Amino acid sequence: MEISSQELARSITGCDVARRLAACPFRGEVFLVGGAIREIALGRQPRDWDLALSEASDLARIEEIFGRRSFLLGKKPIQTHRLVSGETVLDITLLDGSIEKDLRRRDFTMNAVAFDIRRDRVIDPLYGLHDIEKGLIRYPGRETISSDPLRMLKAARHFAALEGFALDPELIDAMTSSRHLIGQTAPERIKYELDLIMVSEGVHRGMETLTRTGLIFEVVPELEALRLMDVEKNFSLETFGHTMLGFSFLHTRGGHYFTDKASAKDVGYALLFHDLGKAHTYSYDEARGLVHFFNHERRSQEIASAIMERLRFSTHEMKRISVLIEHHMRIFLISSAGATEKAVRRLIYRLGDLTPELIALTLCDMYGSSGGEENVSTRQVVQNCDSIMAAWHESKQEPLPRLLSGKDLLTTGFHQGPLLGKCLDTVRDRQVSGEMKTREEALQFAKEFLKKNRNTMTPLKEDPPDDP
């Protein structure tokens, strides 16, 4: 694909954002820069636009054009004003010197191309168009990384998102030797780049790059114990290895079960963290010649929680990812035992709206372990996943009615406390499994359950429990 400056200029001036800017009498110089130029060169329609201004007063004129006020972004190396108008996002910075100087401080040469709005000309001092044409992710110089180490993760993110692009070998060497610098970066910024990698179709390329350069062990040092265990125990089925291979199937096998990008992130992170506990629960049964990782799900969940706290995951994300990690073995277990209708219903009850995500995680984990190969076991799991998905859809259409509430139990004379919650959970579990169908059955069971267990838990003397 040959890209000429003239053709690129025509494509840019045909965009609505560029037309609206070109019609405004700015006081200073106004340049389109960065990823938007790259996207247009690749024949795509950008949603995010970067602008560089020589006059601060022109920011107010841009706000007038788009009818929106800008706001200042925090935690960026360079002060950036963001303006959001519908689906269009403009990030605006003020030039510190010439546009050529500004382009030389950019992250990658493919993003170091500018378009002069007032003169309809392309400015390309680092031959970024040539690199876009070649599909090469290259940096302007080694100081690019030292000035903002997050660019190492950005390189992996671009490699994951831009199909057909390659990382320049010099850039890979720099990422490897400078990987320790990522510790200087704010956790929120690291998390943002990891999010973008997770939702990219080429997530496996991004994760492979993070592994190859060692960056993944700087960001999540807890993974190093898994890698070392694989080496020390000489596992043919590598724990860390199958985790990373699982990302090859995140969107190909798991993508059918994602409702949005948040689902892909949930499953991606759950996959990354799901076996962390194995390095701490390894045991070997010499008599039977078997390796065990008893209760590794719970240990993985604990380690993952600490990582997510460190990287500033939201509470909502932490809850969902933790549930997926805790239950990541359940579909395998019910598949090996023969997935009964009762077991399927219980799983759906436990997971709720996370059921499709658990299926996606299961498939990534499974095909990562099998190297993508099909066999009797994988076909059985896939068949059970189809049954679980069908049952989940059915449960959404006809949800089970609630047989009892906390208030029902209080009216029988029992005091509020954790035992009531446990009772309600047990009633619901039996209802889901088909062992209990009527309110009368539930009430009778609850009375017997509470009488039998009333001395096993200390009642609370606060408000009654919320209805589940």
Stockholm file with secondary structure:
# STOCKHOLM 1.0

chainA/1-468         MEISSQELARSITGCDVARRLAACPFRGEVFLVGGAIREIALGRQPRDWDLALSEASDLARIEEIFGRRSFLLGKKPIQTHRLVSGETVLDITLLDGSIEKDLRRRDFTMNAVAFDIRRDRVIDPLYGLHDIEKGLIRYPGRETISSDPLRMLKAARHFAALEGFALDPELIDAMTSSRHLIGQTAPERIKYELDLIMVSEGVHRGMETLTRTGLIFEVVPELEALRLMDVEKNFSLETFGHTMLGFSFLHTRGGHYFTDKASAKDVGYALLFHDLGKAHTYSYDEARGLVHFFNHERRSQEIASAIMERLRFSTHEMKRISVLIEHHMRIFLISSAGATEKAVRRLIYRLGDLTPELIALTLCDMYGSSGGEENVSTRQVVQNCDSIMAAWHESKQEPLPRLLSGKDLLTTGFHQGPLLGKCLDTVRDRQVSGEMKTREEALQFAKEFLKKNRNTMTPLKEDPPDDP
#=GR chainA/1-468 SS CCCCHHHHHHHHHTSHHHHHHHTSCCSSCEEEETHHHHHHHTTCCCSEEEEEESCTTHHHHHHHHHTCCCEEECSCSSCEEEEEETTEEEEEEECSSCHHHHHHTSSCGGGCCEEETTTTEEECTTCHHHHHHHTEECCSCTHHHHHCTTHHHHHHHHHHHSTTCEECHHHHHHHHHTGGGGGGSCHHHHHHHHHHHHTSTTHHHHHHHHHHHTHHHHHCTTHHHHHHHHHHTTCSSCHHHHHHHHGGGTTTTSGGGCSSHHHHHHHHHHHHHTTTTHHHHEEEETTTTEEEETTHHHHHHHHHHHHHHHTTCCHHHHHHHHHHHHTTTHHHHHHHSCCCHHHHHHHHHHHGGGHHHHHHHHHHHHHHHHTTCCCHHHHHHHHHHHHHHHHHHHHHHSCCCCCCCHHHHHTTTCCCSHHHHHHHHHHHHHHHTTSCCSHHHHHHHHHHHHHHHTTTSCCCCSSCCCCC
#=GC SS_cons         CCCCHHHHHHHHHTSHHHHHHHTSCCSSCEEEETHHHHHHHTTCCCSEEEEEESCTTHHHHHHHHHTCCCEEECSCSSCEEEEEETTEEEEEEECSSCHHHHHHTSSCGGGCCEEETTTTEEECTTCHHHHHHHTEECCSCTHHHHHCTTHHHHHHHHHHHSTTCEECHHHHHHHHHTGGGGGGSCHHHHHHHHHHHHTSTTHHHHHHHHHHHTHHHHHCTTHHHHHHHHHHTTCSSCHHHHHHHHGGGTTTTSGGGCSSHHHHHHHHHHHHHTTTTHHHHEEEETTTTEEEETTHHHHHHHHHHHHHHHTTCCHHHHHHHHHHHHTTTHHHHHHHSCCCHHHHHHHHHHHGGGHHHHHHHHHHHHHHHHTTCCCHHHHHHHHHHHHHHHHHHHHHHSCCCCCCCHHHHHTTTCCCSHHHHHHHHHHHHHHHTTSCCSHHHHHHHHHHHHHHHTTTSCCCCSSCCCCC
//
